[in-house]
């Protein structure tokens, strides 16, 4: 379930980023990087693109590395919360 949600959010952010490249309201690159961060957990092509981005723009790469660490901690907490919730539901039924 978490994998499907992560992939759906990743592709949604990528789509929003591509639209944002053409609209002045949205920050296209930001949404693309967030989408790649989400997708890099499950797909190698996104991981490679993210590594290429970090190598080409080292200053932005440090920010992306910090965001990766934050996302890893956040996803761990969501998984932990989901497991606890599932145990409580199983205990009731």
Secondary structure, DSSP 8 states (H G I E B T S, - for coil): -HHHHHHHHHHHHHHHHHHHHH-SSS-HHHHHHHHHHHHTTT-HHHHHHHHHHHHH-HHHHHHHHHHHHHHHHHHHHHHHHHHHHHHHHHHH-
